[in-house]
Amino acid sequence: MKLFVICALLLLKVTLGDACASGQFTDSGQCCSLCPAGFGVEVECGKEDTKCTPCPQGTFSSSDSLGPCLQCTKCPPSLPVLASCSATQDTQCECDNGFFFLSSYGLCAPCSKCAHGEGVIRECGPQGNTQCQICGPGTFSEELRSTKPCQACTQCSDSEVEIRACMPNSDTLCMDKKLHILSRPALDGPDGTRDAPRFPGVEEATTEGETSPADGMPKFTPQDEGGSNNILAYVSVLAAVVLGLLIYVAYKCWRSCKQKRALSKARAAELGASPEGEKLQSDSGVFLDSHSLQDNQLSKGTKRDSKLDNRLYINLPPCRQEEVERLLQEGGGRGWRQVGAALGYEPEQLDLFGHGEAPAHTLLSNWAQKEGSTLGLLCTALTRVERPDVVTVLNCPTQGVSVV
């Protein structure tokens, strides 16, 4: 008898599985009820049905579920509150356009974009990140990184023929039925053959009394005068390019010599060298490594500024911030990701920043909102990843020597 009851319960679960929203059943075979939005589970479903209780203050439940109420998110001090937490909705923090608030990390992360063949079903915003879905039958999306929903496929008209059917990642391809490539060409010759096409500048392959090296092959008459003009034009352009390269190389050499001379004078002044020693250094054939001199100056300036410079990065002029972001964006193996790690960011947070179009801007904007985000701390991180060029941009007003 007990075996029969168990089999009946199993059969009932299989039969009603699709109709049971929770997918769970009590010991007697009853479908477990879901707690509605604003309520959390007080007693889990088991011998009896689920018992729900209203979410207390400071917690919420945004959808029907079998879980407890969740703690409300607190916005960082630098982010304004867009909507307060309620029993059915979490706190909404206001981020810039193109970003959404990620409560698990407490920061604004860049919005994702839908892949090729997918469309947006929920736009990125205070409710969360972008939600995408593969385009269904009759719809498509040709954009590689889309922020729009799927579009309806084009229907070919009666005067067109369908060349390719609509797919999730491409629209229908139609072509006019009257195009000559879709029909057989007309036969112009009296014996049912087409006349050979004639081209300007082409003489007949054979004439009366002459034989062609290859029967049926046309003979082209070269345009001697036009060819000579083309050759002269190419030679003129090539000469201009070579002259431009020579001028550019001469300018670079002049600028390099000027830079070495300025660095030599600065080094001599710092060490208290005499003019005779300076002249010996610049003219006697003793070579001073300008790169090592520049690195020494930057490292000394960084140590000095990291201790004394308590200016906040957020107060830096926008043009200076843009220059720093550009250098870190183009840094390659020593770019924004390495600087972010030196500033204490986790790899998961850096991966989120990398989803946006300007990860360096996202990183520094988020870091500038934290307490104690001074230029001295940023210079220390840049020195750790060996980016003296960015330190130079940050410390331009305080450097004793300007590197041209």
C-alpha atoms as one frame of an Amber mdcrd trajectory, in Angstrom:
protein
   0.000   0.000   0.000   2.834   2.407   0.881   4.587   1.607  -2.408   1.391
   2.418  -4.290   1.103   5.822  -2.574   4.733   6.668  -3.401   4.214   5.732
  -7.060   1.039   7.804  -7.179   2.868  10.822  -5.723   5.693  10.455  -8.254
   3.182  10.222 -11.101   1.397  13.285  -9.782   4.680  15.240  -9.637   5.550
  14.306 -13.218   2.058  15.182 -14.450   1.841  18.510 -12.620   5.526  19.433
 -12.945   4.907  21.928 -15.735   1.946  23.497 -13.913   3.832  23.919 -10.600
   5.653  27.286 -10.707   7.989  26.504  -7.814   8.920  23.027  -9.085   8.785
  21.705  -5.503   6.144  19.665  -3.727   5.159  18.860  -0.171   5.376  15.336
   1.180   1.710  14.903   0.296   2.268  15.941  -3.341   0.951  19.497  -3.116
   2.759  22.143  -5.174   4.797  24.458  -2.935   3.606  28.064  -3.071   5.946
  30.927  -3.954   6.245  33.930  -1.668   5.137  37.039  -3.578   7.229  40.187
  -3.952   7.614  41.928  -0.602   7.466  38.645   1.327  10.134  36.163   2.369
  10.051  32.498   3.392   9.450  32.016   7.109   9.017  28.212   7.063  10.305
  26.226   4.103   8.067  23.871   2.170   8.209  20.299   3.413   5.530  18.489
   5.356   3.321  21.548   4.888   3.095  24.312   2.332   5.447  27.346   2.347
   4.812  29.969   5.025   5.650  33.555   4.064   6.206  36.681   6.147   6.416
  40.368   5.106   9.923  41.711   4.599  10.996  43.816   7.624  12.440  47.294
   7.226  15.886  47.260   5.611  15.133  44.153   3.519  13.307  43.491   0.238
  12.088  40.806  -2.158  11.565  41.936  -5.754   9.947  38.807  -7.252   8.118
  35.603  -6.415  10.579  33.179  -4.873  11.231  30.504  -2.267  14.026  32.478
  -0.595  14.314  34.865   2.332  14.210  38.650   2.147  17.485  40.291   1.065
  19.342  43.145   2.745  18.930  46.570   1.121  21.956  48.013  -0.656  23.631
  51.183   0.645  24.862  53.669  -1.958  28.470  54.940  -1.591  28.784  58.524
  -0.282  29.811  59.758  -3.750  26.692  58.372  -5.494  23.259  59.994  -5.048
  20.257  57.813  -4.163  17.828  57.591  -7.080  15.150  55.552  -5.227  15.057
  54.383  -1.616  14.730  50.736  -0.678  11.204  49.347  -0.236   9.751  45.939
   0.515   9.541  45.127  -3.213  12.556  47.026  -4.603  16.233  47.422  -3.703
  17.951  50.788  -3.332  18.735  52.394  -6.701  22.005  54.374  -6.904  22.454
  56.916  -9.688  25.375  56.287 -12.064  26.466  58.134 -15.205  25.076  57.280
 -18.627  26.475  53.981 -19.872  26.963  52.606 -16.330  24.857  50.662 -13.818
  25.257  50.124 -10.076  26.679  46.713  -9.174  25.595  46.134  -5.578  27.855
  43.101  -5.021  30.947  45.324  -5.465  29.426  48.689  -4.513  30.529  50.487
  -7.687  29.297  51.724 -11.065  30.183  49.194 -13.774  29.998  49.804 -17.560
  26.895  48.527 -19.328  27.214  45.416 -21.470  26.202  45.336 -25.143  24.416
  42.512 -26.922  26.404  40.272 -29.257  25.863  39.716 -32.985  22.414  38.167
 -33.487  21.050  39.281 -30.093  18.709  42.108 -29.134  18.052  44.095 -25.970
  15.028  43.069 -23.922  15.876  45.376 -20.990  18.043  48.463 -21.306  20.872
  49.141 -18.899  19.930  51.517 -16.088  19.008  51.704 -12.411  17.339  48.269
 -12.628  20.632  46.602 -13.569  22.785  45.608 -16.515  21.613  45.124 -20.098
  19.611  41.937 -20.695  19.951  40.328 -24.129  18.089  37.578 -25.971  18.810
  35.741 -29.224  16.617  37.093 -32.021  13.680  34.767 -32.668  12.058  33.800
 -35.981  11.216  36.819 -38.123  13.694  39.134 -36.358  17.411  39.942 -36.699
  20.243  42.129 -35.364  23.275  42.866 -37.582  25.169  45.063 -35.079  28.253
  43.525 -33.443  27.662  45.336 -30.132  24.009  46.267 -30.074  22.037  48.466
 -27.675  18.748  48.033 -29.579  16.089  45.303 -29.668  15.821  42.843 -32.551
  14.282  44.251 -35.755  11.657  42.685 -37.988  12.962  40.914 -41.090  12.368
  42.475 -44.515   9.776  40.822 -46.780  10.690  40.637 -50.472   8.112  42.232
 -52.794   6.454  40.535 -55.796   9.002  42.132 -58.154  11.933  40.730 -56.153
  13.383  37.303 -55.589  14.767  36.146 -52.235  18.499  35.417 -52.469  19.093
  34.631 -48.792  16.601  34.004 -46.015  16.529  36.099 -42.839  18.753  34.848
 -40.014  19.257  36.068 -36.409  22.420  37.967 -37.443  21.418  39.206 -40.938
  18.366  40.558 -42.748  16.675  39.036 -45.782  18.560  39.578 -49.052  16.323
  40.458 -51.993  17.122  41.169 -55.662  15.093  42.640 -58.511  13.775  40.003
 -60.924  14.421  42.289 -63.939  18.193  42.384 -63.492  19.969  41.061 -66.626
  22.179  38.735 -64.571  19.092  36.674 -63.721  18.112  36.146 -67.387  19.890
  34.641 -70.414  21.566  37.253 -72.671  20.070  37.900 -76.103  21.718  36.280
 -79.145  22.719  39.027 -81.582  24.466  37.114 -84.377  22.608  35.841 -87.430
  23.796  32.300 -86.775  22.626  32.312 -83.171  25.929  33.426 -81.646  26.691
  36.607 -79.783  29.038  39.206 -81.221  32.238  39.608 -79.261  32.319  42.790
 -77.142  34.345  45.705 -78.404  36.456  47.865 -76.143  37.899  51.338 -76.845
  41.653  51.327 -77.476  41.617  47.697 -78.637  42.315  46.779 -82.250  41.203
  43.654 -83.973  43.468  40.689 -83.356  43.818  39.854 -87.029  43.506  41.848
 -90.199  43.398  40.805 -93.780  46.699  39.231 -94.730  47.957  39.009 -91.134
  47.964  36.170 -88.686  47.618  36.512 -84.926  50.033  34.749 -82.555  47.011
  33.389 -80.713  43.763  33.081 -82.649  40.870  34.882 -81.052  43.038  37.012
 -78.683  42.720  40.834 -79.006  45.781  43.032 -79.486  46.074  46.104 -77.210
  47.752  49.266 -78.472  49.881  50.835 -75.701  49.304  54.460 -74.871  52.921
  55.610 -74.977  52.335  59.246 -74.175  49.945  58.561 -71.293  52.296  55.948
 -69.821  55.199  58.413 -69.817  53.078  60.983 -68.009  52.125  58.424 -65.338
  55.767  57.464 -64.780  56.741  61.110 -64.325  53.918  61.597 -61.791  55.023
  58.519 -59.785  58.644  59.697 -59.744  57.581  63.149 -58.530  55.515  61.697
 -55.702  58.362  59.352 -54.690  60.843  62.250 -54.618  58.492  64.293 -52.421
  58.120  61.372 -49.984  61.904  60.859 -49.744  62.466  64.585 -49.169  59.829
  64.612 -46.437  61.486  61.649 -44.693  64.879  63.384 -44.782  63.406  66.537
 -43.264  61.687  64.499 -40.554  64.898  62.614 -39.634  66.850  65.896 -39.467
  64.188  67.412 -37.191  64.259  64.388 -34.851  68.069  64.538 -34.603  67.959
  68.263 -33.839  65.316  67.779 -31.171  67.206  64.858 -29.579  70.403  66.921
 -29.373  68.475  69.799 -27.838  66.933  67.493 -25.250  70.310  65.960 -24.322
  71.842  69.419 -23.929  68.999  70.580 -21.649  69.243  67.443 -19.495  73.015
  67.792 -19.233  72.696  71.372 -17.981  70.022  70.367 -15.481  72.144  67.511
 -14.155  75.200  69.733 -13.861  73.200  72.350 -11.959  71.817  69.727  -9.566
  75.271  68.301  -8.767  76.867  71.746  -8.454  79.152  71.180 -11.422  81.230
  74.049 -12.766  80.786  75.508 -16.281  84.065  73.901 -17.293  82.769  70.515
 -16.147  79.548  71.129 -18.007  81.451  71.998 -21.152  83.564  68.881 -20.733
  80.419  66.819 -20.361  78.713  68.226 -23.454  81.658  68.754 -25.809  84.509
  66.411 -24.827  82.985  63.252 -26.212  81.802  61.894 -22.811  78.222  60.708
 -23.460  75.526  61.264 -20.832  72.645  58.811 -20.918  69.595  61.063 -21.084
  67.157  58.236 -20.380  68.833  57.210 -17.110  69.038  60.882 -16.088  65.333
  61.353 -16.795  64.412  58.217 -14.820  66.494  59.370 -11.825  64.826  62.778
 -11.852  61.339  61.282 -12.128  61.976  58.761  -9.359  63.268  61.533  -7.047
  60.339  63.749  -7.948  57.920  60.883  -7.336  59.314  60.176  -3.862  59.163
  63.858  -2.999  55.642  64.390  -4.357  54.168  61.160  -2.953  54.998  62.424
   0.560  54.037  66.066   0.117  51.390  66.174  -2.633  48.048  65.712  -0.870
  45.993  67.184  -3.702  42.985  65.104  -4.690  42.953  63.589  -8.165  39.340
  64.676  -8.658  40.465  68.347  -8.427  42.947  67.901 -11.274  42.032  69.920
 -14.414  39.924  67.893 -16.887  42.518  68.280 -19.656  45.186  66.766 -17.362
  42.876  63.883 -16.426  42.179  63.167 -20.105  45.932  63.059 -20.847  46.532
  60.603 -17.976  43.655  58.384 -19.145  44.958  58.429 -22.724  48.447  57.346
 -21.670  47.110  54.523 -19.502  44.709  53.424 -22.246  47.632  53.080 -24.687
  49.988  51.567 -22.109  49.794  47.981 -23.341  51.410  45.704 -20.755  51.776
  48.563 -18.261  48.407  50.226 -18.686  45.278  50.873 -16.660  44.838  47.243
 -15.528  48.272  47.146 -13.825  47.681  50.567 -12.244  44.283  49.370 -10.970
  45.917  46.325  -9.352  48.505  48.602  -7.709  45.631  50.741  -6.345  44.088
  47.668  -4.687  41.379  46.603  -7.160  40.501  42.917  -7.522  40.807  41.180
 -10.939  37.014  40.721 -11.073  36.490  44.464 -10.685  39.073  45.205 -13.389
  37.318  42.737 -15.742  34.084  44.684 -15.227  35.846  47.955 -16.075  37.244
  46.309 -19.220  33.749  45.743 -20.622  33.352  49.471 -21.299  34.759  51.526
 -24.158  37.058  53.623 -21.878  38.240  51.387 -19.014  40.990  53.819 -17.929
  38.406  56.582 -17.452  36.114  54.186 -15.560  38.922  53.064 -13.247  40.189
  56.541 -12.349  36.663  57.983 -12.013  35.720  55.221  -9.567  38.984  55.560
  -7.647  38.620  59.360  -7.427  35.340  58.884  -5.545  37.100  57.083  -2.713
  38.477  58.822   0.348  42.191  59.636   0.246  42.538  59.487  -3.563  45.521
  61.866  -3.658  48.066  62.467  -6.386  50.802  61.177  -4.100  49.093  57.800
  -3.791  48.547  57.621  -7.571  52.202  58.545  -8.231  53.292  55.702  -5.945
  51.163  53.220  -7.904  52.482  54.548 -11.226  56.075  54.235 -10.029  55.402
  50.648  -8.992  54.299  49.748 -12.540  57.140  51.794 -14.096  55.121  54.559
 -15.765  57.298  57.701 -15.257  55.692  59.360 -18.289  52.329  59.509 -16.505
  54.028  60.744 -13.310  55.509  63.576 -15.380  52.028  64.599 -16.556  50.696
  64.547 -12.985  53.642  66.511 -11.553  54.164  69.059 -14.357  53.622  72.172
 -12.135  55.948  70.905  -9.383  58.851  69.548 -11.425  62.085  71.521 -11.315
  62.984  70.476 -14.867  60.527  70.215 -17.771  61.361  67.404 -20.188  60.700
  68.521 -23.786
